[in-house]
Amino acid sequence: MNSTKHAVAITLFASTKNGEVHYTKASAQKIIILLAKYHDKQIQRRWLFYCLADMEKAGYIRRKTRHRHDRDGKITQISSLITFTLAGIKYLVKKRISGALALLKKMMKWLNGGDHRWPQEKELTPQWTAEEVTQNKMRFSKLLTAL
């Protein structure tokens, strides 16, 4: 990746609050303004979209297009949600971007099941003994024959 694409990756990561949120809603114009302000890169919208397409093709980011339904029935496209993939975060870690390693650790913890914000299967599945299972099967068969 050239220096502009590298600057776009850093800008996208910074707009996710250094990985505190999993996505960014920054518009193309906002990204261009941030590139000019912090990286001294003057680019046009078309080049930004080429950079984003190249990063998406390389597997570093994913984009989800969004639309809004206006009151007069028109559908308006709004800025896409952009999120980093595991490969994208590894790229940022390799380039020694501040905060990327912490995000990589959080993502790996989530992928390996160490993140317990959601109930795990063993917590939802009843833990019955073999006797209870056979007893419940007999009850169920009695219920079906009664119908």
SULHU-V361462 format. One line per field, one symbol per residue. phi: phi as a letter, one per 20 degrees, with the letter a starting at -180 (. if undefined). burial: 1 if it has 16 or more other ideal C-beta (glycine too) atoms within 10 Angstrom, else 0. A space follows every 10 residues. Layout:
phi = ???
burial = ???
//
This chain:
phi = .effffffff fffffellnf debcdfffff fffffffddl ddceggffff ffffffffne ccccfcccef feneddedgf edceefffff ffffemefnf ffffffffff feneedfdfe fffeefeeef ffffffffff fffffff
burial = 0001111111 1111110010 0011010000 1101100010 1010000100 1100100001 1000000000 0000000011 0111100110 1110001011 0011011000 0000000000 0000000000 0000000000 0000000
//
